[in-house]
Amino acid sequence: MLIAADKFKGSLTAVQVAERITAGLRTVLPGLAVEALPVADGGDGTVDAAVAAGFQRHEVRVAGPLGQEVTAAFALRGDTAVVEMAEASGLQRLPAGVFAPLTASTYGSGELLRAALDAGARTIVFGVGGSATTDGGAGMLSALGARFVDAGGEPVTPGGEGLAALASADLSALDPRLASVEFVLASDVDNPLTGPKGAAAVYGPQKGASPDDVATLDAALAHYAKVLERAIGAKAAEYAASPGAGAAGGIGYGALLIGARFRPGIDVMLDVLGFAPALEQATLVITGEGSLDEQTLHGKAPAGVAAAARAAGKEVIAVCGRLALRPAALGSAGIRRAYPLTDAEPDVATCIADAGPILERVAQQIARDFLT
């Protein structure tokens, strides 16, 4: 039995999901052999998944999205680092109820990458998602040595709004170690930087951006890309239109500018976490996340797990807090059956508050349905 589930956001971490499923299964079958491999798709929880798979956790003090100092972590095993931008620049780093769509910066994410380089990383998996920011990665690049100045030669103000005043960009002083590192951009979205499917239009409202803010940010990001095109040539425009450039408020664009290679986040993480050898030993796979819905089918962790398991001829069961997919859609994704917590407890608020015990009960039902 292999448990390869993502977090239930707001209720359980991926590690806790695996623990609760294991406890429920063993209530019915005490001697059951279970391997837990918590997974993530590059968003928040990616470092925790890597640590659960045997990476070492490293903590550093970096700038949060509003410039305040925070303690952020990356994971390291050998010379491979897993860096999660949400650790430094995520929504969870904002005070409760506070959004800063125009001014939040990714500077701390750049500091986190620099810390991974300092620790000896030669391969960096950069998981992006859950960001508070829409600055096109300008803050991150600044922390790595780039300069972005206005017409008066002063650094532009932090955040996406400040990019409207950008007059020139200089990437010549970027950390030279970046040139010799394998840098993988791991994301579950493939949006370009700007336009109706870009970083500001699609994800800005989730970060508190009003319609006027979205227009301001999109125009600022387009201007930013134009200035970078003058600085480094046509590839700046190519990267702006590339899949993944709009990930996490455009930090994907910044990563592409410094040599990152875009890959779907769950595919990268399954490789890093050692999913293939674990899958070989499994007779049944349980995956899941908080909500199984249309987004799940577009690069989220359960879809990636199910696709890999199906290719290996393994059966997949899913658990979730909420189920919004029909059986046919589940089947097409390679999931035989899904077990939402709301089947065991119809009240959604109770499901969120007591997700752990309810998930144990659901796991007991899975054991009775599939293992006895």
N, C-alpha and C positions, 0 to 999 in steps of 0.2 A: 504494500500500500504506500503510495506516494502522495503527500499533501503539498501542493504547490499553489497556494492561494495568495492573493494580494491583501492589503489591509481592508477593513470596513471603515471607511473614513469617518472620523468623529466618534467611533465606537471602539474598534479593536485594531491594534497593529497587526501586520502580517504574521509576526511571531506569535501573538496571542491567538489569532485565528487558528494557526496550526496546533497550538497547545490545547485549545478547546475542542477541536475536532478529534484530536488524538484521545483526549479524555473520554469523549462520548463514545468513540468506537470501542475503546477498551472496557467501557462499562458493560458492553454486550459481549465482547470477545477479549477477555483479559490478556491472553497471550499473543495478540495480534502484532505482527512485525510492521512497524510504521516508520517511514522516513519522512521527516519534515524538511521542506526546502522553501521557506518563505520567499516570495518573488515580488518584483516591482517593475514598473515599465519606464523608469527614469525620473518619475515625479517624486513627491515627498514620500519617504520611506525607503528610498533606494539604498542609502547608506546602511540603514538598519538591516535590510535584507542581505547585504554583503557581509556585514559583521556576523549575522546568524550563520552564514555559509563558511565562516572561518577567517575572514579578513580581520585585521586589527583596527580598532577605532582610534583615530587621532583627533584631538580637540585643539582648536586654535581660536584666538580672539580676532574677530574681523568686524568690519562695518556692516551694520544692518541696513535695511532699505532706506531708512531715514537718517543714516549716518551714526546712529547710536552703536556703541560697541556691544557685540553679542558673542556668545561661545558657539561656534559651529564645528561640525565634525566632517571628516572624510574617512574613507576606509582604504587600507593598504594591505596587500599580500604580495610579498616579493617586490617586484618593481611595477606592479599594476595597482593603480589607484582608482577608486570609485568616488567621484566628487558630485555632490548633489547641490545644484544652485539654490534650491529652496532652503537649505540649511542656513545660508547667509542672506538670501534675498527673497524669501518666500512670504506669502501672506501671513503665515503664522508668526513672523517676526514683527508684525505691526501690532500696536496696542489694540486691545479688544474694541471693535466697533469703528476703528480708524482706517480709512483708505487714503492713499496718496498717489492717485494714478498719474499725475503730472510730474511729480518730483521724486518718486521712489527710484533708487539707483541700484545698479548691479555691482558697485565697486567691491563690496565684500565677497562676491563670487570670484572676482579676479584675485583677491587676496587668498581665497581658499585654493584656487588653482596654483598660485605661487607657493603656498605651503606644501602642496603635494609634490611640486617640483623640488622643493628644498628637502623633502623626505626621500628623494631618490626615485620618484616615479619616472618610468620610461614609457609606460602606456597609461593614458588617462581616459577613463570612461566618464564622460560629463553628462550626467542625467539632468534634464531640464524640464520643469513643469511646476505648477503651484506658485508661480512668481507673483510678487506684488508690483512688478516693474513693467514699464514699456519704454525702455531707453535704448533699444537696439543693441544692447551689449556695450554701449559706450563707457559706462562705469567700469565694467569688467576690463575692457581694453585699457582704460586709464590706469587701473591698478597694475597692469602688466607692462606699463611703460609708454603707452600711446599718449599723444597730446591733442586735445580738441579745444581750439581757442576761438574767441569772437573777433570782431573787426578791430577791437582795441588791443588784441594780443593777450587777453585775459582768458583763463579757463572758463568754458561755458558752465552754467549752473547745473547741478545734478538733475537727472531725470529726463524723460522724453521731451517735456516742454522746452527745456533749455537748448535742445538741439536746433530749434528754429533760429537761434542766433549764431549758429556755427559758421565760421568763415573759412577755417582751414583745419586740416587734420594731418598729423604726422605720426606714422607708424614705425619710423626708422629705429626708435629706441625700445621696441618691444623686447621682452626677455628673450635672449638668444637661445635659451634652452628649448623654447617652443619648436624650433626648427628641427630638432632631433627626437621629438616625442611623437609616438603614435597617439593621435587625439581623436576620440570617437564621440560624436554628438549623438546622444541617446535620447530620443523623444518619441512620444506617441502621437504627435501631430506633424503634418507635412505642409503647413501653411507658408505662403511667401511672406515677405516682410511687410508689404503695403497693399492697399487696395481693399476691395470688398471682402476678400478672404484673408486679409492680413492680420498682423498682430493686434493692432488697435481696434479694428472693426469687430473682429470675432471675440477677442478675449478682454478687451478694455472694459466693457461693462461689468465683467466679473470682478474687476479690481476697483470698482467705484466710479468709472468714467461715465460722465454724462454724454449725450449725443454731441454737444459742443466740444467736450474734452476729446472724444474719439476723433473728430475732425482735426483738432489741433495736433493730436499725437500722430495721426496718419500723415499730415502735411510735414511735420517735423522729421519723421522717419524718412520720408521721401527726399527731403532736403539733405539730410544726413548722408543718404546713399549717394546723392549727386556730388556732395563735397568729397566723399571718399573716392568716387570715380575720378575726380580731378587729381586726387592724391596718389592713387595706386593703379589707375587704369580701368579698362572695361570689365575686368573680373569682378569689380565691386558691384556693378549692375547685374552681372550674371548671378552672383551669390544672392542678391536681394530677391531675385525671382526664383531661387532654388527651393525645393521642398525642405522644410525644417527651418528656413530663415526666420519665419515668424514665431517660432516656438518660444514660449516663456517671455513674451513681450519683446521679441526680437533678439534675445541673447543668442539664439541660434545663428543669426546673421553674424554677430560678433565672433562666434566660434568658427564659422566657416571662413571668415577673413584671416584667421590665424592657423588655417590648415586642418581644421576638423573635417572628418568624414561622417556624413549623416547616415545613421542606421535606425530602423525602428527600435525603440527602447527595449521592448520585451525580448526581441531577438538578441540584442546585445547582452542583456542581463541573464538570459538563459545560458548563454555561452560562458559568461563570467562566473556564474554560480554553480556550474557543473551539472546542468539539468540532464544532458544526454546520458551520462553514466548512471545517474539515479533512475532515469526512466527505464533503462535496460532491465533493472531488477524489479520493476513494478508490475503488478497484475492489474491494478486499478489506480486511476489518478483522480484526486479531488482537487479542483481549483475553485476560484471564486473571487468576489469583491463585493463592496457594499451594495452596488446597484448593477444588475445585469440589464443593459438596455442597448439602444442602437449604437451608442458610443463604444460599448464593449467590443462590437464587431469591427471597429476601425482602429486596431492597434493596441487595445488595452490588454493587460496581462492575461486574463482568462482565455481570450481568443488566441493569443500566442501559445499558451500552454496547450490548449486543445488542438491546435494545428500541428504542433510538434508531436503530441501523443498520438494523434490519428495517423500521422505519417509512419509512426512506429508500430501501428496496429494495436494501440492500447485504448481501453475504454475510459471515458472521462465523465465524471459527475461534477456538478457545480453547486456551490452554496452561495447565498447572497442575502442581503437584507431585504432587498426589493427586486422583484422580477417583472420586467416590462418587455420580454421577448416571447413570441409564440414558439410552440414546440418545433415548428418547421425551421425557424431561424436558428434555434439552438442546435438542431440536427445538422444544419448546413455548416455551422461553426465547429462541429465535431463533438458537441456536448450531448450525451444521451438523455440526461435528465437534470433539472435544476431544482434545488430545494430552498425556497425563500424562507426567511425567518417569519415572515408575515403569515405563512401557513400554520406555524406553530403558535403564533401570538398575533392576532389581527391588529392590535393597537400599535401603530407605528412608533409612538413616543416610548412605549414600553420596550419595543424591539431595540430601539437605539440605546435606552438606558440600561437594559439588561441583556445586551447582545451575547455576552459570554455564556451564561447559563442556557439561554435559548439555543445557541449554536450547539452546545453539548447535546441537547435533546434531539436536535435535527440530525446530528452525527449518529446518535443511537438508532434513529430510523433508517439512516443509510446503511448501517451495519445489518439491520434486520432485513432490509430490502435486497441487498446485494451480496452479503458475506455469510449469511447463515442458511 
